[in-house]
Amino acid sequence: MPLSVELSTKLLGAIETDTLVFLCGAGLSMPSPSYLPSAARVAEICYDKWLPNENLDTALKYDVDALAGHFHARGDFASVFIPLVPWNDLAGEFNQGHVAISDMLVSRAAHGALSANFDTMIETWAEKHKVAMQGALTGQEATTFQSVSNPLLKFHGCMRRARNDTLWTQGQLVEPAVADRVQSCSNWMNLHLPGKHLVVVGFWTDWGYLNDVLAAAFNVTNALSVTVIDPNTSAELQGKAPDLWDKLNDLSGSFTHMQESGAAVLEELRLAYSRVWARKFYTLGKPLADGAGVVHNPDANALSCDQIFDLRRDAQGVSYSHAATLKEPPAGAAEAAFAHIQLLSAGAVAGGSWLNVAGRSVRIVNGQGQGIDQMREGHKEPTTLTQADIVLCAGAVDLGVPAKLIASGKGSSVVSPAAGGGASWLTRASALAELGL
């Protein structure tokens, strides 16, 4: 288990106090199933594509900074080099590291993330869950985009938003537009890093010029802590990027290098955060349980990260097509939490975020004071998803007026499936009666 108890406690405390900031490098996008190429491989592809047109110096073949600099120096960087970049190879599937960072930005568990990656895998996970996250290219955009999620500041650039302005070589830093953008990102970093816990993941790669740019950008010495997560030894990291290593050491009096996979540690941090969330959720139901004389303590540690993600969405009252966007369970989810405790105390068996009562699966959602039919209509989910037998809408009201006059159907039925599928959507009282409790 890569995440130590000591580090877990520190980072969970950072989440609680809104002081967690990530710094992500290209190494974040290299593990399975993303498999993005290294800088050396990108340089090689560009070099080989252009070689029939020009007898290039072999010293440029594996050095993307030098190769891009070659074209930049003679004025055809935008017209020749940028089209050579294998953009399709820089797209792909997000991995668990991307998922963890995206989830914690969307739910505002992380104060922000600084990224040297121009791929869009962090944003893609958010978009898949109905959150239109955008990577910010300036400090002003980081502030503006905060209405959707906490900031993802991409100081390298973004292949989707401004492909021609991505940073490939130090020679670009003399261009006013690039210099202004990098300075704007630096200003945001220096404004937001003091008093924060910085977690550095995947940065020591062969994109060396970015290490230098970042080292020049930091001008603070009062971060609460710096944790570098990288499988290489400290000596290897210092040898690859001595200026960045020294700068990160200077950011805080508390510096730690954890020799582990960044994606694995991020996944464990997301799980630890999710279990804290689940424990807070179950605690909301305790006063109601005490009042009803019901005793049961649900075990958040028995749930996986994906199961708690479903629990978070159910507690928020949103469908599985959406993300969980709340850092803590809403106070209005108390009845939903109580329903979990009540059914478990009556002999229900936990099956992930759902419960099994005498062979019938029960999903508990926060009804938020809405009508049953309104809740069902709002839960438009793929018919390929497994459906519960009963959806217990805690806090919902059965008004007896359908929100939409359409037969519910199921995926295999002749009638087109309606929102909410073929499950029975019931208030808590009706569900208890249906289950004979």
C-alpha positions as CSV (number, residue, x, y, z in Angstrom):
1,M,0.0,0.0,0.0
2,P,2.0,3.1,-1.3
3,L,0.2,5.8,0.8
4,S,1.6,5.8,4.3
5,V,-0.6,6.6,7.3
6,E,1.4,9.7,8.0
7,L,1.2,11.0,4.5
8,S,-2.5,10.1,4.2
9,T,-3.3,12.0,7.4
10,K,-1.4,15.1,6.2
11,L,-3.1,15.1,2.8
12,L,-6.6,14.4,4.1
13,G,-6.0,17.4,6.5
14,A,-5.0,19.5,3.4
15,I,-8.3,18.5,1.8
16,E,-10.2,19.5,4.9
17,T,-8.5,22.9,5.1
18,D,-8.5,23.6,1.3
19,T,-4.7,23.6,1.1
20,L,-4.1,20.7,-1.3
21,V,-2.4,21.7,-4.7
22,F,-1.2,19.2,-7.3
23,L,1.7,19.7,-9.7
24,C,1.4,17.2,-12.6
25,G,4.1,16.4,-15.2
26,A,4.1,14.3,-18.4
27,G,4.8,11.2,-16.3
28,L,1.2,11.3,-15.1
29,S,0.0,10.4,-18.6
30,M,2.4,7.6,-19.3
31,P,1.0,4.7,-17.2
32,S,-1.7,2.3,-18.5
33,P,-4.1,2.8,-20.2
34,S,-2.9,6.3,-21.3
35,Y,0.5,5.3,-22.7
36,L,1.4,8.8,-23.9
37,P,4.9,8.9,-25.6
38,S,7.9,10.4,-24.0
39,A,9.4,13.7,-25.2
40,A,12.2,11.7,-26.8
41,R,9.7,9.6,-28.8
42,V,7.8,12.7,-29.8
43,A,11.0,14.3,-31.0
44,E,11.9,11.1,-32.9
45,I,8.6,11.0,-34.7
46,C,8.8,14.7,-35.7
47,Y,12.4,14.3,-36.8
48,D,11.7,11.2,-39.0
49,K,8.7,12.9,-40.6
50,W,10.7,15.9,-41.7
51,L,14.0,14.2,-42.5
52,P,13.1,13.5,-46.2
53,N,12.8,17.3,-46.6
54,E,15.9,18.4,-44.8
55,N,19.2,16.8,-43.7
56,L,18.7,17.5,-40.0
57,D,21.5,17.2,-37.4
58,T,21.3,13.8,-35.7
59,A,21.7,15.6,-32.3
60,L,18.1,16.8,-32.7
61,K,16.5,13.4,-33.1
62,Y,15.7,12.7,-29.4
63,D,15.7,16.3,-28.0
64,V,12.3,17.9,-28.5
65,D,13.5,21.3,-27.0
66,A,16.4,21.4,-29.5
67,L,14.4,20.2,-32.4
68,A,11.6,22.7,-31.9
69,G,14.2,25.3,-31.2
70,H,15.8,24.6,-34.6
71,F,12.5,25.5,-36.4
72,H,11.8,28.4,-34.1
73,A,15.1,30.0,-34.7
74,R,14.6,30.2,-38.4
75,G,10.9,31.3,-38.2
76,D,8.9,28.3,-39.4
77,F,8.0,26.8,-35.9
78,A,4.2,27.4,-36.4
79,S,4.1,26.4,-40.0
80,V,6.4,23.4,-40.0
81,F,7.1,22.0,-36.5
82,I,3.5,22.2,-35.0
83,P,2.0,20.2,-37.9
84,L,4.8,17.6,-37.4
85,V,3.7,16.9,-33.8
86,P,1.9,13.5,-33.5
87,W,-1.2,15.0,-31.9
88,N,-3.2,11.7,-32.2
89,D,-0.5,9.9,-30.2
90,L,-1.0,12.6,-27.5
91,A,-4.6,11.7,-27.1
92,G,-5.8,8.6,-25.3
93,E,-7.7,7.2,-22.3
94,F,-7.4,8.7,-18.9
95,N,-5.8,6.6,-16.1
96,Q,-6.5,6.5,-12.4
97,G,-4.2,9.4,-11.7
98,H,-6.2,11.6,-14.1
99,V,-9.4,10.4,-12.5
100,A,-8.2,11.2,-9.0
101,I,-7.1,14.7,-9.9
102,S,-10.2,15.4,-11.9
103,D,-12.6,14.1,-9.2
104,M,-10.9,16.2,-6.5
105,L,-11.0,19.3,-8.7
106,V,-14.7,18.8,-9.6
107,S,-15.6,18.2,-5.9
108,R,-13.3,20.9,-4.8
109,A,-11.3,18.6,-2.5
110,A,-8.1,20.0,-4.2
111,H,-7.5,23.8,-4.2
112,G,-6.1,23.5,-7.7
113,A,-3.7,21.7,-10.0
114,L,-0.8,22.9,-12.0
115,S,-0.2,20.8,-15.1
116,A,2.6,20.7,-17.6
117,N,0.5,18.4,-19.8
118,F,-1.2,19.7,-22.9
119,D,-3.3,16.5,-23.2
120,T,-6.9,16.7,-22.0
121,M,-7.3,13.5,-20.0
122,I,-8.1,15.3,-16.8
123,E,-10.8,17.4,-18.5
124,T,-12.1,14.4,-20.5
125,W,-13.0,12.5,-17.3
126,A,-14.9,15.5,-16.0
127,E,-16.7,15.9,-19.4
128,K,-17.7,12.3,-19.3
129,H,-19.5,13.1,-16.1
130,K,-21.3,16.2,-17.3
131,V,-18.8,18.8,-16.0
132,A,-17.5,21.2,-18.7
133,M,-14.0,21.6,-17.1
134,Q,-11.5,23.7,-19.1
135,G,-7.8,23.9,-18.6
136,A,-6.8,27.5,-17.8
137,L,-3.9,29.0,-19.8
138,T,-3.5,32.1,-17.7
139,G,-4.0,33.1,-14.1
140,Q,-7.1,35.1,-15.0
141,E,-8.7,32.1,-16.7
142,A,-7.9,30.0,-13.6
143,T,-10.1,32.5,-11.7
144,T,-12.8,32.7,-14.3
145,F,-13.2,28.9,-14.8
146,Q,-13.5,28.3,-11.1
147,S,-17.3,28.6,-11.4
148,V,-17.2,25.1,-12.9
149,S,-14.5,23.4,-10.9
150,N,-11.4,24.3,-9.0
151,P,-8.6,25.5,-11.3
152,L,-6.5,23.3,-13.7
153,L,-3.7,25.6,-14.7
154,K,-1.9,24.3,-17.8
155,F,1.3,26.4,-18.1
156,H,2.6,24.2,-21.0
157,G,-0.5,24.9,-23.1
158,C,-3.5,22.8,-24.3
159,M,-3.8,20.8,-27.4
160,R,-7.5,21.5,-27.6
161,R,-7.7,25.2,-26.7
162,A,-4.5,26.7,-28.2
163,R,-2.5,24.1,-30.0
164,N,-0.3,26.5,-31.8
165,D,0.7,28.3,-28.6
166,T,1.9,25.2,-26.7
167,L,5.4,25.5,-25.2
168,W,8.0,23.3,-26.9
169,T,11.3,25.2,-26.6
170,Q,12.9,27.7,-24.4
171,G,13.3,30.0,-27.5
172,Q,9.5,30.7,-27.3
173,L,10.0,32.4,-24.0
174,V,11.2,35.5,-25.7
175,E,7.9,35.9,-27.6
176,P,5.7,38.5,-25.8
177,A,2.5,36.4,-25.9
178,V,4.2,33.3,-24.5
179,A,6.2,35.3,-22.0
180,D,3.0,37.0,-20.8
181,R,1.1,33.8,-20.5
182,V,3.9,32.0,-18.5
183,Q,4.3,35.1,-16.3
184,S,0.5,35.1,-15.6
185,C,0.7,31.4,-14.6
186,S,3.7,32.1,-12.4
187,N,1.8,35.0,-10.7
188,W,-1.1,32.6,-10.0
189,M,1.3,30.0,-8.5
190,N,3.0,32.5,-6.3
191,L,-0.3,33.9,-5.1
192,H,-1.8,30.5,-4.3
193,L,1.1,28.3,-3.2
194,P,1.9,30.0,0.1
195,G,0.3,28.1,3.0
196,K,-0.5,25.1,0.7
197,H,0.6,21.4,0.6
198,L,2.1,20.8,-2.8
199,V,2.0,17.2,-4.2
200,V,4.3,16.8,-7.2
201,V,3.5,13.8,-9.5
202,G,5.1,12.7,-12.8
203,F,7.3,15.7,-13.3
204,W,10.8,14.2,-13.7
205,T,10.7,13.2,-17.3
206,D,12.7,14.1,-20.4
207,W,10.7,17.3,-21.0
208,G,13.6,19.0,-19.3
209,Y,12.9,22.5,-20.5
210,L,9.6,22.5,-18.6
211,N,11.5,21.6,-15.4
212,D,13.6,24.8,-16.0
213,V,10.5,26.9,-16.7
214,L,8.8,25.8,-13.6
215,A,11.8,26.3,-11.4
216,A,12.0,29.9,-12.7
217,A,8.3,30.4,-12.0
218,F,8.3,29.6,-8.2
219,N,9.2,32.6,-6.0
220,V,7.7,31.4,-2.7
221,T,9.3,29.8,0.3
222,N,6.3,29.4,2.6
223,A,4.4,26.4,1.3
224,L,3.3,24.2,4.2
225,S,4.9,21.1,2.6
226,V,6.2,19.6,-0.6
227,T,5.7,15.9,-1.4
228,V,7.4,14.6,-4.5
229,I,6.0,11.2,-5.7
230,D,8.2,9.5,-8.2
231,P,9.6,5.9,-8.4
232,N,13.1,7.2,-9.1
233,T,15.7,7.7,-6.3
234,S,16.3,11.2,-5.0
235,A,19.8,11.2,-6.5
236,E,18.3,10.4,-9.9
237,L,15.7,13.1,-9.7
238,Q,18.3,15.7,-8.6
239,G,20.5,14.7,-11.4
240,K,17.7,15.1,-14.0
241,A,16.5,18.5,-12.9
242,P,18.9,20.0,-10.3
243,D,17.3,23.5,-10.4
244,L,13.8,22.2,-10.0
245,W,14.9,19.9,-7.1
246,D,16.5,22.8,-5.3
247,K,13.6,25.1,-5.9
248,L,11.1,22.5,-4.6
249,N,13.3,22.0,-1.5
250,D,13.3,25.8,-1.0
251,L,9.5,26.1,-1.2
252,S,8.9,24.6,2.2
253,G,10.8,23.5,5.3
254,S,8.9,20.2,5.0
255,F,10.1,18.3,1.9
256,T,9.4,14.6,1.3
257,H,10.3,12.3,-1.6
258,M,8.0,9.2,-1.8
259,Q,9.5,6.6,-4.1
260,E,6.2,5.2,-5.5
261,S,4.1,5.4,-8.6
262,G,2.2,8.7,-8.8
263,A,-0.9,7.2,-10.3
264,A,-1.1,4.5,-7.6
265,V,-0.7,7.1,-4.8
266,L,-3.3,9.4,-6.3
267,E,-5.7,6.5,-6.6
268,E,-5.2,5.7,-2.9
269,L,-5.6,9.3,-1.9
270,R,-8.9,9.5,-3.8
271,L,-10.0,6.3,-2.0
272,A,-9.0,7.8,1.4
273,Y,-10.8,11.0,0.7
274,S,-13.9,9.0,-0.5
275,R,-14.0,7.0,2.7
276,V,-13.8,10.1,4.8
277,W,-16.8,11.4,2.7
278,A,-18.7,8.2,3.3
279,R,-18.1,8.3,7.1
280,K,-19.3,11.9,7.2
281,F,-22.4,10.8,5.3
282,Y,-23.3,7.9,7.6
283,T,-22.7,10.3,10.6
284,L,-25.5,12.5,9.2
285,G,-28.0,9.7,9.8
286,K,-26.9,8.9,13.4
287,P,-29.2,11.5,15.2
288,L,-32.3,10.0,13.3
289,A,-31.1,6.5,14.1
290,D,-30.6,7.3,17.7
291,G,-34.1,8.8,17.9
292,A,-35.6,5.7,16.3
293,G,-33.6,3.4,18.6
294,V,-31.8,1.9,15.6
295,V,-28.2,0.8,16.1
296,H,-25.8,0.1,13.3
297,N,-22.4,1.5,12.2
298,P,-21.9,1.1,8.4
299,D,-18.3,0.3,7.4
300,A,-17.0,2.8,4.9
301,N,-13.8,0.9,4.6
302,A,-15.7,-2.0,3.1
303,L,-16.5,0.1,0.0
304,S,-14.3,0.6,-3.1
305,C,-13.6,4.0,-4.6
306,D,-16.1,3.4,-7.4
307,Q,-18.7,2.2,-5.0
308,I,-18.3,5.3,-2.9
309,F,-18.4,7.5,-6.0
310,D,-21.9,6.0,-6.6
311,L,-22.8,6.6,-3.0
312,R,-21.6,10.2,-3.2
313,R,-23.9,10.8,-6.3
314,D,-26.8,9.1,-4.7
315,A,-26.4,11.2,-1.5
316,Q,-26.2,14.3,-3.6
317,G,-29.3,13.2,-5.5
318,V,-27.8,13.2,-9.0
319,S,-27.8,10.4,-11.6
320,Y,-24.9,8.1,-12.5
321,S,-24.4,10.1,-15.7
322,H,-23.1,13.0,-13.6
323,A,-20.2,13.7,-11.3
324,A,-20.4,14.1,-7.5
325,T,-19.6,17.8,-7.1
326,L,-19.7,18.3,-3.3
327,K,-16.7,18.1,-1.1
328,E,-18.9,17.0,1.8
329,P,-22.3,15.3,2.0
330,P,-25.2,17.8,2.1
331,A,-27.0,18.2,5.3
332,G,-30.2,17.3,3.5
333,A,-28.9,13.8,3.0
334,A,-29.5,12.9,6.6
335,E,-32.6,10.9,5.8
336,A,-30.8,8.9,3.1
337,A,-28.0,8.1,5.5
338,F,-30.6,7.0,8.1
339,A,-32.2,4.8,5.5
340,H,-28.9,3.0,5.0
341,I,-28.5,2.5,8.8
342,Q,-32.1,1.4,9.2
343,L,-32.0,-1.2,6.5
344,L,-28.6,-2.6,7.5
345,S,-29.8,-2.9,11.1
346,A,-32.8,-4.8,9.8
347,G,-30.6,-7.4,8.2
348,A,-29.9,-5.9,4.8
349,V,-26.6,-6.9,3.2
350,A,-24.4,-4.3,1.7
351,G,-23.5,-4.8,-2.0
352,G,-21.4,-1.8,-2.7
353,S,-23.3,1.4,-2.4
354,W,-26.6,-0.6,-2.8
355,L,-28.2,-2.9,-0.3
356,N,-29.7,-6.3,-0.7
357,V,-32.9,-7.0,1.3
358,A,-34.3,-10.6,1.0
359,G,-32.9,-10.9,-2.5
360,R,-34.1,-7.5,-3.7
361,S,-31.6,-4.8,-4.6
362,V,-32.2,-1.4,-3.0
363,R,-30.6,1.9,-4.1
364,I,-31.0,4.8,-1.7
365,V,-31.0,8.3,-3.2
366,N,-31.4,11.7,-1.6
367,G,-34.9,12.9,-2.7
368,Q,-34.1,16.5,-1.8
369,G,-37.8,17.2,-1.1
370,Q,-38.8,16.7,-4.7
371,G,-41.6,14.6,-6.1
372,I,-40.9,10.9,-6.8
373,D,-41.7,11.3,-10.5
374,Q,-39.5,14.4,-10.7
375,M,-36.6,12.5,-9.2
376,R,-37.1,9.6,-11.6
377,E,-37.3,11.9,-14.6
378,G,-34.1,13.5,-13.5
379,H,-32.2,10.2,-13.4
380,K,-31.6,9.6,-17.1
381,E,-29.0,6.8,-17.1
382,P,-27.8,4.4,-19.8
383,T,-30.2,1.4,-20.0
384,T,-27.1,-0.8,-20.1
385,L,-26.4,0.0,-16.4
386,T,-27.7,-2.6,-13.9
387,Q,-30.9,-1.3,-12.3
388,A,-32.0,-1.8,-8.7
389,D,-35.2,-3.5,-8.0
390,I,-36.2,-0.6,-5.7
391,V,-35.0,3.0,-5.6
392,L,-35.7,4.4,-2.1
393,C,-36.0,8.2,-2.5
394,A,-35.3,9.4,1.0
395,G,-36.9,12.8,1.6
396,A,-39.0,12.7,-1.6
397,V,-42.7,13.2,-1.8
398,D,-45.1,10.9,-3.8
399,L,-47.4,13.4,-5.4
400,G,-49.1,10.8,-7.6
401,V,-48.7,12.9,-10.7
402,P,-46.3,11.5,-13.3
403,A,-43.7,13.9,-14.6
404,K,-43.9,12.3,-18.1
405,L,-46.7,10.1,-19.4
406,I,-44.6,7.2,-20.8
407,A,-44.3,3.6,-19.9
408,S,-41.1,2.9,-18.1
409,G,-40.0,-0.2,-19.9
410,K,-36.6,-1.9,-19.7
411,G,-33.7,-2.3,-22.1
412,S,-35.1,-5.5,-23.6
413,S,-38.8,-4.4,-23.7
414,V,-40.8,-3.2,-26.7
415,V,-41.6,0.1,-25.0
416,S,-38.7,2.6,-25.1
417,P,-37.2,2.8,-21.6
418,A,-38.0,6.0,-19.7
419,A,-35.8,7.9,-17.3
420,G,-35.2,5.9,-14.2
421,G,-35.6,2.6,-16.0
422,G,-37.8,-0.3,-14.7
423,A,-37.0,0.1,-11.0
424,S,-39.8,0.9,-8.4
425,W,-39.2,4.4,-7.2
426,L,-40.6,4.8,-3.7
427,T,-40.5,7.1,-0.7
428,R,-38.8,5.7,2.4
429,A,-42.1,4.8,4.0
430,S,-43.4,3.1,0.9
431,A,-40.1,1.2,0.4
432,L,-40.2,-0.1,4.0
433,A,-43.7,-1.3,3.5
434,E,-42.8,-2.9,0.2
435,L,-39.9,-4.7,1.9
436,G,-42.0,-5.8,4.9
437,L,-39.9,-3.8,7.4
